[in-house]
Amino acid sequence: MKRDVNPHIADMSGPAALPRQSGELVFHAPWERRVFAMAVALCEQGLYTWDEFRERLIAAIAAGERRAQQDPAQRAPSYYESWLAAFERLLADKGIVGRGT
């Protein structure tokens, strides 16, 4: 069974664009696929808008790149490491999960 794809998710462009190869989403580890699916599922349940997630993703990518530029010993986070950071931030900001200390 094929699902309809939310165009806000499928058509993201710029720094938030989903990694693709030959048109297919690219995941390098099982956790990447899971965190992607969780973010999409909670959005589809109406817990937040996709634009809210996308804004945090862009901010997480930029922050990771800044940290890597400031400290050459650090590598920039991968796309899905930034995705996870943005997802965790959004869940905390919305009060869906508690903030860690």
C-alpha positions as CSV (number, residue, x, y, z in Angstrom):
1,M,0.0,0.0,0.0
2,K,1.4,3.3,-1.0
3,R,1.0,6.4,1.3
4,D,0.4,9.9,0.1
5,V,3.5,12.0,0.8
6,N,3.1,15.3,2.5
7,P,4.6,17.8,-0.1
8,H,5.9,20.0,2.8
9,I,8.1,17.0,3.7
10,A,8.9,15.6,0.4
11,D,9.8,18.9,-1.3
12,M,12.0,20.5,1.4
13,S,14.8,22.4,-0.3
14,G,17.9,24.3,0.8
15,P,19.9,23.1,3.9
16,A,16.9,21.0,5.1
17,A,16.5,19.1,1.9
18,L,16.3,15.3,2.5
19,P,19.3,13.3,1.3
20,R,18.4,11.4,-1.8
21,Q,20.1,9.1,-4.3
22,S,18.3,8.4,-7.6
23,G,15.2,10.0,-6.1
24,E,15.1,7.7,-3.1
25,L,15.7,8.7,0.5
26,V,19.1,7.7,1.8
27,F,19.6,6.4,5.3
28,H,22.9,5.1,6.6
29,A,21.8,3.5,9.8
30,P,18.4,2.1,11.1
31,W,18.1,4.8,13.7
32,E,18.0,7.4,11.0
33,R,15.0,5.8,9.3
34,R,13.3,5.5,12.7
35,V,13.8,9.1,13.8
36,F,12.7,10.3,10.4
37,A,9.5,8.2,10.7
38,M,8.8,9.4,14.3
39,A,9.1,13.1,13.2
40,V,6.8,12.6,10.3
41,A,4.2,10.5,12.3
42,L,4.0,13.0,15.2
43,C,3.5,15.8,12.7
44,E,0.8,13.9,10.9
45,Q,-0.9,13.5,14.3
46,G,-1.0,17.2,14.6
47,L,1.4,17.7,17.5
48,Y,3.3,20.3,15.5
49,T,3.5,21.7,12.0
50,W,6.1,20.7,9.5
51,D,7.4,24.3,9.3
52,E,8.0,24.2,13.0
53,F,10.2,21.2,12.6
54,R,11.9,22.5,9.4
55,E,12.9,25.7,11.2
56,R,14.6,23.8,14.0
57,L,16.3,21.5,11.5
58,I,17.8,24.4,9.6
59,A,18.9,26.0,12.9
60,A,20.5,22.6,14.0
61,I,22.4,22.2,10.8
62,A,23.7,25.8,11.0
63,A,24.7,25.4,14.6
64,G,26.6,22.2,13.9
65,E,28.4,23.8,11.0
66,R,29.4,26.8,13.2
67,R,30.7,24.5,15.9
68,A,32.8,22.6,13.3
69,Q,34.2,25.8,11.9
70,Q,35.1,27.2,15.3
71,D,36.8,24.0,16.4
72,P,38.5,22.1,13.6
73,A,38.8,19.1,15.8
74,Q,35.0,18.7,15.7
75,R,33.3,17.4,12.7
76,A,29.9,18.8,11.6
77,P,27.0,16.6,12.6
78,S,25.6,14.4,9.9
79,Y,22.2,15.3,8.4
80,Y,20.3,12.9,10.6
81,E,22.3,13.9,13.7
82,S,21.0,17.4,13.0
83,W,17.5,16.0,12.4
84,L,17.6,14.2,15.7
85,A,18.8,17.3,17.5
86,A,16.0,19.4,15.9
87,F,13.4,16.7,16.7
88,E,14.5,16.5,20.4
89,R,14.4,20.3,20.6
90,L,10.9,20.5,19.1
91,L,9.5,17.8,21.4
92,A,10.9,19.7,24.4
93,D,9.8,23.1,23.2
94,K,6.2,21.8,22.7
95,G,6.2,20.0,26.1
96,I,5.8,16.6,24.5
97,V,8.8,15.4,26.5
98,G,10.6,16.9,29.4
99,R,13.9,18.7,29.1
100,G,16.9,16.7,30.1
101,T,19.3,18.2,32.6
